[in-house]
Amino acid sequence: MSKLGSLGARLHRGEVGYDFVGNRKLWYGISILITITAVLGLAVRGLNMGIEFQGGAVFTTPKNMTVSVAQTETFAEEASGHDAIVQKLGDGSLRIQIAGIDTDKSDRIKDELAKDLKVNTEKINADLVGPSWGDQIANKAWQGLAIFMILVVIYLAIAFEWRMAVAALVALVHDITITTGIYALVGFEVTPGTVIGLLTILGYSLYDTVVVFDSLKEQTKDITRQTRWTYSDVANRSINGTLMRSINTTVVALLPVAGLLFIGGGVLGAGMLNDISLSLFVGLAAGAYSSIFIATPLVADLKEREPQMKALKKRVLAKRAQAAAQGEPLESEADGVLHDDEHEDAAPAVVGPRNQPASRTRGRGRSSGKRR
């Protein structure tokens, strides 16, 4: 077995692990800092909305144009009086995008562009998008996002509990804010493709979160009937148990998206790929981060406020303090076994490997008959 595979198996069994929940304040601080940066980017620079949202015109020139992109931008801006975005397509044609112009202006701009580029006017194709249509698209996008959020909260509240629904909603808002903030800071154009990418990464982020929540739900069944683990302990084991799965799925998903963004959009100059690939790349990374470092630690925070969880934590800490005072070694979390002498009501319960109930084991082949 490879070292990475061996590590994943040991994480899953609870033999090794990182204290994600115990260090949650650090991750909360990092997330707050990143979120503030994203919000400042939105407030200062704003989003570069495409013509689909604000209206305008797109002119496409004939193939194999010899004029440069920079020269074409100058021609378009002089002809329209507006900022222009020019992209060179794979067949050598140019895509000239100008926002905020109407039909009357577009005809005049088309004639001037044909003159400057030294091509026949009829060979330049013009597509117009009205401002009202752009507003409608924007409103539909916001409505779709709102409906998605509501359905997510309802589903998680029914399938798990309201605390997990709240934590998942916070993680999703975290992912949306960071992704849109990056768009504002980078200045990439926001198009319907961006919205599609955004909704896609929210679904992916939710998938990772639900995987951890499902493990946590199984492992915390009847947790108050033992005195070995606090809720935060079990939450941390759930994260570590699914950590390698989250890392592997994220890396596999990021590789093709990185190819679109850095090779397709950057090296090959297919700028039209940037609008969707950037949202996917940033969103997938932010979604994996929030599932591990935000959602589950936040659930642990909310659960630890419950009276029964406070009482459980008090009993667990008291037992650990007693064991330390008597010089008894604390049993490792790795065995996942709940012993008879730990609680008179010892129940099949928590933190067994592969989400199975912890079992009772008796020593075999020992004359003393001591339990392991």
C-alpha positions in Angstrom: 0.0 0.0 0.0 1.3 3.5 -0.8 2.2 5.9 2.0 -0.8 8.1 1.1 -3.1 5.1 1.1 -1.7 3.9 4.4 -2.2 7.4 6.0 -5.8 7.5 4.7 -6.5 4.1 6.3 -4.9 5.2 9.6 -6.9 8.4 9.6 -10.1 6.4 8.9 -9.4 4.1 11.8 -8.6 7.0 14.2 -5.0 5.9 14.7 -3.7 9.3 13.7 -5.4 12.6 13.3 -5.3 16.4 13.4 -7.4 18.4 15.9 -9.5 20.4 13.5 -12.2 21.1 16.1 -9.7 22.0 18.8 -8.0 24.6 16.5 -11.3 26.0 15.2 -10.6 29.5 16.3 -7.6 29.6 14.1 -9.6 28.5 11.0 -12.5 30.9 11.9 -9.9 33.7 12.0 -8.5 32.8 8.6 -11.9 32.5 7.1 -13.0 35.9 8.5 -9.8 37.5 7.1 -10.4 36.0 3.6 -14.1 37.0 3.7 -13.3 40.6 4.7 -10.8 40.8 1.8 -13.5 39.5 -0.6 -16.1 41.9 0.7 -13.7 44.8 0.3 -13.0 43.7 -3.2 -16.7 43.7 -4.0 -17.2 47.1 -2.3 -14.2 48.9 -3.9 -14.0 47.3 -7.4 -17.3 45.7 -7.9 -18.2 43.0 -10.3 -17.4 43.2 -14.0 -20.8 42.2 -15.3 -21.1 40.9 -18.8 -23.4 42.2 -21.5 -25.8 39.4 -20.7 -26.6 41.3 -17.4 -26.2 44.9 -18.4 -27.0 44.9 -22.1 -24.7 45.8 -25.1 -23.4 44.4 -28.3 -21.0 41.7 -29.5 -19.3 42.2 -32.8 -17.5 39.2 -34.5 -15.0 39.9 -37.3 -14.1 37.6 -40.2 -11.5 34.9 -39.8 -7.8 35.4 -40.0 -7.6 39.0 -38.9 -4.1 40.4 -38.9 -4.9 43.4 -36.7 -3.8 43.0 -33.0 -6.2 42.8 -30.0 -4.8 46.1 -28.6 -5.4 48.0 -31.8 -8.9 46.6 -32.1 -9.7 47.7 -28.5 -8.5 51.2 -29.4 -10.7 51.3 -32.5 -13.8 50.0 -30.6 -13.4 52.4 -27.7 -13.0 55.3 -30.1 -16.0 54.3 -32.1 -18.3 53.7 -29.1 -17.0 55.9 -26.3 -17.2 52.9 -24.0 -14.8 50.3 -22.7 -14.4 47.4 -25.0 -13.3 43.8 -24.4 -11.6 42.1 -27.4 -10.8 38.4 -27.6 -9.0 36.6 -30.4 -10.8 33.3 -31.2 -9.2 30.1 -32.4 -9.9 30.7 -36.1 -8.3 34.1 -36.0 -11.5 36.1 -35.8 -12.0 38.8 -33.2 -14.9 39.0 -30.7 -15.5 42.6 -29.7 -17.8 43.2 -26.7 -19.1 46.6 -25.8 -21.6 47.1 -23.0 -24.2 49.9 -22.5 -25.1 50.6 -26.2 -28.4 50.4 -28.0 -29.4 49.4 -31.6 -28.9 52.9 -33.1 -25.4 53.2 -31.7 -24.5 49.6 -32.7 -25.1 50.3 -36.4 -22.8 53.3 -36.4 -20.1 51.5 -34.4 -20.3 48.5 -36.8 -19.7 50.9 -39.7 -16.7 52.6 -38.0 -15.2 49.3 -37.0 -15.4 48.0 -40.6 -13.7 51.1 -41.8 -10.9 50.9 -39.2 -10.4 47.2 -39.6 -10.6 47.5 -43.4 -13.2 44.8 -43.9 -16.7 44.8 -45.5 -19.4 45.9 -43.1 -21.6 42.9 -44.0 -18.8 40.6 -42.9 -19.0 41.8 -39.3 -21.7 40.0 -37.3 -23.5 42.0 -34.6 -25.5 40.5 -31.7 -27.4 42.8 -29.4 -28.6 42.2 -25.9 -31.1 44.6 -24.4 -30.8 45.9 -20.8 -34.2 44.6 -19.8 -33.3 41.1 -20.9 -30.0 41.4 -18.9 -32.0 42.5 -15.8 -34.3 39.5 -16.2 -31.4 37.1 -16.4 -29.8 38.7 -13.3 -33.1 38.4 -11.3 -33.6 34.8 -12.4 -30.0 34.0 -11.2 -30.7 35.5 -7.8 -34.0 33.7 -7.5 -32.3 30.4 -8.4 -29.7 30.9 -5.8 -32.2 31.8 -3.1 -34.4 28.7 -3.9 -31.2 26.6 -3.8 -30.3 27.9 -0.3 -33.8 27.4 1.1 -34.0 23.8 -0.2 -30.6 23.0 1.3 -31.6 24.2 4.7 -34.9 22.3 4.6 -33.3 19.1 3.5 -30.5 19.2 6.1 -32.9 20.1 8.9 -35.0 17.1 8.0 -32.2 14.6 7.2 -30.0 15.7 10.1 -30.9 18.6 12.5 -31.2 22.4 12.4 -27.7 22.9 13.7 -26.2 21.1 10.8 -28.4 23.0 8.4 -27.2 26.3 9.9 -23.6 25.2 9.7 -24.0 24.1 6.1 -25.7 27.4 5.2 -22.8 29.4 6.8 -20.3 27.3 4.8 -22.2 27.9 1.5 -22.4 31.7 2.1 -18.7 31.6 2.9 -18.0 29.9 -0.4 -20.2 32.3 -2.4 -18.6 35.4 -0.8 -15.0 34.2 -1.4 -15.7 33.3 -5.1 -17.5 36.5 -6.0 -14.8 38.5 -4.1 -12.1 36.8 -6.2 -14.0 37.8 -9.3 -14.1 41.4 -8.2 -10.4 41.4 -7.3 -9.3 39.7 -10.5 -11.7 41.6 -12.8 -12.9 38.6 -14.7 -16.2 39.1 -16.5 -19.4 37.7 -14.9 -21.5 35.8 -17.4 -24.3 33.2 -17.2 -21.4 30.6 -17.3 -20.2 32.1 -14.1 -23.6 31.6 -12.5 -23.6 28.0 -13.7 -20.2 27.4 -12.2 -21.2 29.0 -8.9 -24.3 26.8 -8.5 -22.1 23.8 -9.5 -19.5 24.4 -6.8 -22.2 25.0 -4.1 -23.6 21.5 -4.9 -20.1 20.1 -4.6 -19.4 21.8 -1.4 -22.6 20.6 0.1 -21.8 17.0 -1.0 -18.5 17.1 1.0 -20.3 18.6 4.0 -23.0 16.0 4.0 -20.5 13.1 3.9 -18.9 14.4 7.2 -22.3 15.1 8.7 -23.5 11.6 7.9 -20.5 10.1 9.6 -21.0 12.4 12.6 -24.7 11.5 12.9 -23.9 7.8 13.1 -21.0 8.1 15.5 -22.9 10.4 18.0 -25.9 8.1 18.4 -26.4 7.6 22.1 -23.2 9.6 22.8 -24.5 10.7 26.2 -24.6 7.1 27.5 -20.8 6.9 27.8 -18.1 9.0 29.5 -15.2 8.6 27.1 -15.8 11.1 24.3 -17.1 14.6 24.1 -19.1 15.7 21.1 -16.2 17.7 19.8 -14.0 14.6 20.1 -16.3 12.6 17.9 -16.7 15.5 15.4 -13.0 15.6 15.1 -12.8 11.9 14.4 -15.5 12.3 11.7 -13.5 14.9 9.9 -10.3 12.9 10.1 -12.1 9.7 9.0 -13.3 11.4 5.7 -10.3 13.6 5.2 -8.5 11.6 2.6 -11.8 11.1 0.7 -12.3 14.9 0.6 -8.8 15.6 -0.5 -8.8 13.0 -3.2 -12.2 14.1 -4.7 -11.1 17.8 -4.5 -7.8 17.2 -6.3 -9.4 15.0 -9.0 -12.0 17.7 -9.6 -9.5 20.6 -9.6 -7.2 19.1 -12.2 -9.4 19.4 -15.2 -10.7 22.8 -14.1 -7.1 24.0 -13.6 -6.4 22.8 -17.2 -9.3 25.0 -18.4 -8.3 28.0 -16.4 -4.5 28.1 -16.7 -3.9 26.3 -20.0 -7.0 26.9 -22.0 -7.6 30.5 -20.7 -4.0 31.5 -20.0 -1.6 29.7 -22.3 -3.9 29.1 -25.3 -5.8 32.4 -24.9 -9.3 31.0 -24.9 -10.5 33.8 -22.6 -14.1 32.7 -22.9 -13.3 29.8 -20.7 -12.2 32.0 -17.8 -15.7 33.0 -16.7 -16.8 29.5 -15.7 -13.4 27.9 -15.0 -12.4 30.6 -12.4 -15.7 30.2 -10.5 -15.2 26.4 -10.5 -11.6 26.5 -9.4 -12.0 29.0 -6.6 -15.3 27.5 -5.5 -14.1 23.9 -5.4 -11.1 24.9 -3.3 -13.2 27.1 -1.0 -15.9 24.4 -0.7 -13.4 21.7 0.4 -11.9 24.1 2.9 -15.3 25.1 4.4 -16.5 21.5 4.7 -13.4 20.5 6.8 -12.6 23.7 8.7 -15.9 25.5 9.0 -19.0 23.4 8.8 -18.2 20.6 11.2 -16.4 22.7 13.8 -19.4 25.1 13.8 -21.7 22.1 14.4 -19.6 21.1 17.4 -19.7 24.6 18.7 -23.5 24.7 18.5 -23.9 21.2 20.0 -21.6 21.9 22.9 -24.0 24.6 24.0 -26.7 22.0 24.8 -27.2 21.2 28.5 -26.8 17.4 27.9 -23.6 18.0 25.9 -22.2 20.3 28.6 -23.0 17.6 31.2 -21.3 15.0 29.1 -18.2 17.1 28.6 -18.0 17.7 32.4 -18.2 14.0 33.1 -15.6 13.2 30.4 -13.2 15.8 31.7 -13.7 14.7 35.3 -12.9 11.1 34.4 -9.8 12.1 32.5 -8.6 14.3 35.4 -9.2 11.4 37.9 -7.3 9.0 35.6 -4.4 11.5 35.4 -4.4 12.0 39.2 -4.2 8.2 39.8 -1.4 8.0 37.2 -3.4 5.8 34.9 -2.7 6.1 31.2 -5.5 7.5 29.2 -6.8 4.9 26.7 -6.0 5.7 23.1 -8.8 6.8 20.9 -7.5 4.5 18.3 -9.1 1.3 19.6 -12.7 2.6 19.3 -13.8 0.3 22.1 -16.2 1.2 24.9 -15.4 -0.8 28.0 -17.9 -2.1 30.6 -16.2 -0.3 33.4 -16.5 3.1 31.8 -20.2 3.5 32.5 -22.8 1.3 34.1 -25.1 1.9 31.1 -22.4 1.2 28.6 -24.2 1.4 25.3 -23.3 0.4 21.8 -22.3 3.8 20.6 -19.7 5.9 19.2 -16.6 6.3 17.2 -16.0 2.7 16.0 -14.0 2.3 12.8 -16.0 2.7 9.6 -18.9 4.3 11.5 -19.7 1.0 13.2 -20.9 0.9 16.8 -18.1 0.5 19.3 -18.0 -3.1 20.5 -17.0 -4.9 23.7 -14.0 -7.1 23.5 -12.7 -9.6 26.1 -9.2 -10.8 26.4 -8.6 -14.2 24.8 -6.0 -16.7 26.0 -5.3 -14.8 29.2 -5.8 -16.5 32.6 -6.5 -13.2 34.3 -9.6 -12.6 32.1 -9.0 -8.9 32.0 -10.8 -6.9 29.5 -8.7 -5.2 26.8 
